[in-house]
Amino acid sequence: MSDPGQVRASDAEREAVVEQLRVASVEGRLTLAELTDRTEAAYSASTHAELALLTQDLPAAGAVPAPPAPLPQGRKRRWFVGVMGDSKRRGKWRIDQELGAVAVMGDVLLDLREAEVRTDVVDVLAVSVMGDVKIIVPDGVIVDLDGMAIMGDKKVDVLEAAPGMNVPVVRVHAYAVMGDVKVLGDSRAQPLKRGLSAWREHWRQMHGEDWRELGRQIRHEGRELRRQLREERRGVERGY
């Protein structure tokens, strides 16, 4: 009899685990970095055993959730302001409302990687006037950046997930006047020092030390396949 844990996982089962992880994050059980890491691993998982490792320290799907923490009253947005000075927020903190960052001849740094995100989308209004607003996120999230820059710059430098993945979304509305608004991923910022969780240790035992490389290879092959399909479609449209 075959090992039940080695049964191949289906796309629907991967999506169910991703949804369970999302719910756990909203309940405050996972940081944004943990959610992103586990979501990436879920899409790369090939067996039931690999999926089970990602949720073994979380309540079972369908379990009665803990009552949600009350949202702050009277404040719709939490502000971080640097006027001719610095304002920084990093480490463990909770995001349960929209964020605002204003830098006037100063600097504002928001590091979202270790934050407990209690909302489905992280929404940030970033304003820079002869200053610098820097937002650090885990690689693998989707960043939606809009707004305008006048004699300044707004940019995203994040290794985003492949299209179609249900990954965390960070939405930034940026307005820069002779200043900069930047959204940076792990690979472009100081590495985050965080301990290995039990599921990641088990995953390493199953896949070896290069399990992250395996995930990158799968994503690379997926992108290459999509590129080939686009080229073939263009060829058909041109009558080749």
N, C-alpha and C positions, 0 to 999 in steps of 0.2 A: 504494500500500500504506500502511495506517495505521501510525502510530508505535506500536511495542509498549508503550512507556512510558505511552502515553495510554489504554491499555485500562482500562476501568472495573474497580475493585477490588470483590471480593465480601465479604460479611460473614465468610466462612470465612478469606479471605486476611487481613483485618484482625485477626481473632483470632489467626492464626498469627504475625503480626508482634508482637502484644502479648505472646504467650507467649515469643517470642525475646527481647524486651526484658526480661521478667521473669527469664529465665534469665541474661541478661547482668548484671542487677543482683545476683543471688545470687552470681555469680562475681566481683563487685567491680568491674565495668566501668562502672557507672553509679551516680551518687548518687541519693538518693530524689527530689530535685527533678527531675533529668534523666529519671528513669524516669517520673515523673508527667507531665512536659511531653510526652514522646514518646508515652506511652500516649494522652494526650488528642489529640495530633495524629494518631495512627494511626486512632482512631475517627472523626476528621473527614476523613481522606483519601478521595479519590474515584477516584484512578488508581493504577496500579502504580508509576509514577514517584514519586509522593508517598510511597508506602510504602517504596520503595527508599531514599529519602533518610534515613529514620529509622534504618536499620540498616547504612548503607554503611561505618561505622567499627567494626562489630562482626563477630565471626566468623559465617560462614554457618550457617544453621540445619542441624543435623545434624552439624556439625563436632565433632571430639573435644574436649571441654571441658578446661580446665586443671584439674589436680588441686586439690581444695578445700583451703583453708587449715585446719590443725588447729584445732579448737575449744578454748577454754580448759578446762583440767581442774580439777576441784575447786570451781569457782564456777559456779553455775547462773544467777546474776543479778548484774549489775554495778550497784553502788550509787553514788548521788550524794546527799550529805547536807549540809544547811545547818542548823546549830544556833546560833541567835543570830548568824547570819552568812549569807554567800552562797556558792552553788555553781553554777557555770555551765559548760555544755559546748556549744560552737558551732564552726562551721567544719568542716574536714575531719576525720572520725573514722569508726571502723568499729563497726558494730553486728552482732555475731555471737552474741549471747545476750540473754536477757531483761534489762530494765532496772528499776532501783528508784530512786525519788526520795523523800527524806524531808526535810521542812522543819519545824523546830520553832522558832518565833519567828524564822524566817529565810526566805530565798528560795532556790529551786532553779529554774534555767532550763535546759531541754534543747531545743536547736535541732536538729531532725532533717533539715533541708533539704539540707545538704551531706554528710550521712553516707552511707557505703557500707553498705547494708543487706544482710547475707549470709543473712538469714532470710526466709521467705515472709511472716511477720507480725511487726510490731514490737509487742512486749508490754511494757507499762510498769505497774508498781505504784507509785502515787503516794499518799503520806501527808502530810497537812498538819495541823499542830497549831499554831494561832495563827500560821501562816506562809502562804507563797504558793508553789505549784508551777505553773510555766508551761511548756507544751510547745508548740513551734512546728513546724508541718508545712507542706508545700506544699499550696496549694489544689488540690483534685482528688482527694485521697486519701479513703478511707472511714475514719471515726473511730467506733469502737465504745467508748462510755463507759458504765461501770457503777460500782456502789459506793454510798456514802451520804455525806450531808453533815449535820452536826449544828451548828447555829448557824454554818454556813459556806455555801460555794457550790461546785458543780462544774458546769462548762458547756463546751460546744463552740461555737466561732464559726469555722467553716470552710466554704468554698464547696465542697461535695462534688460528686463526679461524678454523672451521671445513673444511675439504677438499671440494673442489667444489665451495666455495664462492669466488666471484669476489671482493677481498679486496685489499687494498694497499700492495705493495711489496717493501721491503727494502733489497737491495742486497749489501752485504759487502764482500770485498776481503781483507782478513786479513793476515798479515805477522808479526809474533811475535818472537823476539829473546831475550830470558831471560826477557820477558815482557808479558803483557796481553792485549787481545782485547775482550771486552765483549759487548754484546747487551742485554739490560735489558728492560723489560716491566714495565708498571705502577705498577704492584703488587710487583715488586722487587726494585722500586726506590721511591724517595720521591713523595708522591701524588701531582698531578698537581692541583693547585687551579684555577678553572675556573668557571665563572658564569653559571647559568642554562639558556639555550636559551628557546625561547617560545615553540618550538616544544616539548622539553623535559618536560616542565611544563605541557603541554596538555597531553602528554603521561602518566605522573604520575597521572593526574586526572582520566584518563580512566582505568589505570591498578593498581592504588594504589602505595604505596611507594616501593613495592617489584617488580617493573617492570624489574629491572635488574636481579633479581633472576629468574624471569620467562624466560628471555632469556638464562640464564645459564642452567636452567632446560631443556629447549628445546634442547640446544646443547649437554647436557649430555645424554639425551634420544637418540639423533641421533647417538652419539658415541657408546652407548650401543647397539643400533640396528645394526650398522655396525660390531661391534665385534661379535654379535651373528651370523650374516650372514657369516662372515669369518670362524667361527667355524663350522657352518653347511656345508660350502663348503669344508673345510678340511675333515669333516666326510664323505662326498660323495666321495671325491677323494681317501680316504682310504678304501672305501667299507663298511662303517658302515651302 
